[in-house]
Amino acid sequence: MTVHASPSFAQWHRAGQHASYLRTMKSEGGVLDLLEVERPAGDMSRPALPDVVLFQDIMGGGRVSGDLGGGRFDVKSAKGDLIVAAPNFAVDVVNDSDHQLRSLAFPLAEWQDALDEASNGQFSFDSLCAYGQIFNSSAIRSALRNLWALCDEEGVPSRLLARAAGFEILAELCRLGGAPLSPARGGLAPWAERRCLEMMRVRLSENISLDELAAETRLSPFHFARMFKHSVGVPPRLYLTQLRLEKACELLEQTDLPVTEIAQEIGYSSGQVLARVFLKHRHVTPTVYRRAVRDPSRPALQ
């Protein structure tokens, strides 16, 4: 008899009975899946899937009842409210009005080992939080807002972004649930900082992961992300963006390469992505920047 693995939360939404409600999906290879759905009132139940799923209500005002793995509930949801569904649990939920949800799914296979390492083996998804209880967290709402905004700029989230954002949100869920992950103290050792910064420069065009950088410094990804920020002043993802923009400026100034080729040279999927990132951080488009630096008669760039 052939045993079929359970689909992920993202796979189920793409092909399951609720696929027609899916409006947006941004996924980084099963590391972290972001979905947005618009659904009419009615049954939202689904089979057991191997993901912890964080939901955010975008509209609010509806009454929701069911069981997300923590016992029966019956509540009225407000705009921005958050709720978490347990992994490997057949969700039973009914919503009494039209609704719009954003979801963030954490596949267990991608997160369990890393979180075990971060907690010295004390972490358990069973104690992550009270599943099915509506809560509000300004830290998580801000992290979700920033994550969606970055994905809108860059398309599919990079492995670096997906992992770092996931750790940030899971760490806050653990704290709210009364089981905080132990914080990292201090920054990177000088040798470790040098090695990971050099690795980022050498592999600028690649979709480098937080796990690879952490391995270079012999730290867990969870602790590495915090220690990197302590040492360098910005998160790894933002530092990589700075490196890419520095290289983009160099290529715009010194070569005639098209913007699309420059984007690929520094790790972006298209010229449009580079243009959005460049405009956000340099306040001009790559084309305008190139014209200005090559024509001394133009006003100086900020």
N, C-alpha and C positions, 0 to 999 in steps of 0.2 A: 504493500500500500504506500502511495506517495504522500508525504506530509508536506503541506504547503505552509510557508511562513506567513504570519499575519501581515497584511499590508500596513504601511505607516499611516499616520493621520493624513499626511499630504496625499499619498497614493489613493487612499480611500475617497478623499474629496474629489480627486481628479476623475475617478472611474465609478464611484459609488452612486447610490440612488439620489444623493443630494448634489451631484456634480453641476447641475444647472444653476445652482445658487452661488457658485464660486465666481468671484469677480476679479480677484488678484491673488497671485501666488509668487512668492519670492523665496527661493530655496537654495541652500548651499550644500549640495551633495548629501542630504540627510543629516547634516550637523545641526541645522536649525531651519525650521520651515515656518514662513510667515504667510498667513492666508487672510483674505477678507471675503466675507460672504454676506449676501443680502437675502433674507428669507421671509416668506409669509408666516403668519401665525400657524402654529400646529406642532406636530411631533418632530423633535430634533434628535431622537434616539439613534444610537449607532452601536456597532459591536465593540468588543474589547480590542483595543489597539495598543501597541507597545510604546506609547508616548505619554509623557506628562504634558498637558496642554493648558496654557494660560489664555483665558478669554478676556477681551475688553468690550464692553457694550458701548457702541458708538452713538446710539440714538437715545437709549433709556426710555423709561415710561412703561415698560411691559412687565407683566407678572410671569414669573418663571417657577416651575415646580419640577421635582424629579429627584434623581440621585446621581451624583458625580463621583461616588466612591466613598463618601463620608456620611451616608445616611440621608433620609428623606428631607427635603426642604421645600419651602413655598414662600417666595419673596418677591418684592417689587424692585426692579433694577433701575438705577439712575444712570444718566450719561456719564461715561468714564469708569463705571464700576468694574472691578476685576473679580474673577472667579477661576478656580483651578480644578481640572478634571484629573482623576487618578489614572495611572497607567494600568493596562491589562484589566480594565473594568468595563462591562457593557453599560454604557451610559443610557439613562432613561430620563429624558427631559422634554417638557412641553412648554411652549411660549404662547401666551394668549394674544400677541399682537405682532405685526410686522417688525422686523428687527435687523440690525446691521452689526456684525461682530468682526473684530480683528482677533486672530488667534496666533499664538506662538507655540510651536510644538517642539519638544525636546525628546528625540529618540533615545530611549534608555541605553541602547548599545553604544551610543556615542558619548554619553555623559557619566555613566556609573563609575567607571574606573578612575576618571579624572577627579571626580568629586570624592571618591574614596581616598585618593592620594592627598587631596587638599584637607581632608578631615582626619587623617591618620586612621582610616577604616571605620570611623564613627558615623559616617553619613548613611542615611537610608531614605529612599523616596517614600517609604511608608510613613515617615515622620516629617516629610517636607513641609506640610501645612495642613490645615483642616480643609480637606477637599469638599467642594460644594458650598462653601461659605463665602458670601459676597464680602469683599473688603476694599479698602481704598489705600493706596500708597502713592504719595507724590513722587517718591524715588523711582518706582517701577513705571508709573505713567510717564515720567520724563525720559526714562531709558527707552521705553517703547516709542515715544514720539521721535526721539533722536534716531533710533534704529530705522524707522520707516522713512524718515527724511533722507538719511544716508542712502538707503536702498533706492529711493526715488531718483537720487543723483546718479548713482553708480549702477543701477539695475540689480542683478543678482548680488547678494552680499558676499564679500570676499570671505575666505576662510578665517582670516585674522579678525574681521569685524564680527562674524557670526559667533565665533568662540568667545571673544571678549565680551560682547553684549550678553551672551547666554550666561556666562559666569556672573556678571554684574546682577542680572535679574534673579538667578537662582540663589545667589548669596543673600539678596534681600528677602526672598521668600523664606529661606532658612532662618534668617534673623526674626522675621515676623512670626514664624512658627515656634520660636523659642529654642532653636537648635543652630545657633550661628556657627559658621565656619571660622576656624581660627585665623586671625589676621596675620599677614606677613609683617615682619618688623624690619624697618630699615630698607636700604636700597640694594642694588646689585653690587657684587664685588667688582672692583675695577676690571679684572680680566674678563669677567662675564659680560660686563657692559660693552667692552671693546669687541668681543667676539660676536655678540648679537647685532650690534650696529654695523659691523663689517658684513655680516651675513645679509642684512637688509639691503645694503648698498650693492653687493654683488648680485643678489637675486631680485633686483628692483622690478624686473618685468614679469616675475612669477607670482602666482597666487599663493604666497607663502602663508603658513599657518602659525597660529600661536603655539601649538604643540611643538613644531620644529624649532622655533626660537627658544622655547623653554628647555627643550632637550639640549640645546647648545650650551645652556647655562646650568644644566643639571638641577633644574627646579621643576616643580609641578606647574602646569599652565596657569592654574588659579593664582598661586603665589607669585609666579613670574610677572603676570600682568600688573599686579600692585607694586612690586618692587621696581619694575621698569619705570613706571610713572613717578615713583619716589626719586629715582636717580636722574631721569631725563627731563622730567617736568611735564610730559604729555603722555597719553597712552600710546602703545605700539602702533595702533592703526593710524593715529594722527601723525606720528613721527614718520611713518612710511609715506603718508600723503605729502608731507613737507619735502622728503627726499625726491619724490616723483616730480613735484612742482619745480624744485631746483633744477632737476635734469631737463624738464620741459623747457624752462627758461633758457638754459644753456643751448639746447638744440634749436630753439626759435631764434636765438641771437646769432648762432654760428653756422647754421646750415640752412638749406632750402628745402628740407624735407617737408612734405605735406603734413598738416596737423594730424590726419588719420594715422600716418606712419609713426609720428612722434608718440601718439597715444599708445600704439601697440608696443613701441620701444620701451615705454615706462610702465606697462602693465595694465592699461585701460582697454576696454573692449572696443571702443570706437572714438572717433573724433568728437562726437556729441557729448560723450561722458567726460572727456578731458575738458571740453569747453565749459560744461556745468561746474566742474570742480575748480577750474582755473578762475572762472568768474566769481565764484564764492570766496575764494581765498585771495585773489589778486585784484578783484574788482574790475577787470577788463577781460575781453576774450583773448584767446591766444593770437588770433590774427591782428587785433589792434595792438597787442603787446609787441609783436614782431615789427609792425610798421613803425611804432614809436621808437623802439630802441635802435632802429636802423636809420632814422631820420632825426638828426639833432635839432632840427627846427621845430619839432613837435614838443608840446609841454612835457615835462618830466613826469614819469609814472610814479604813483605812490607805492 
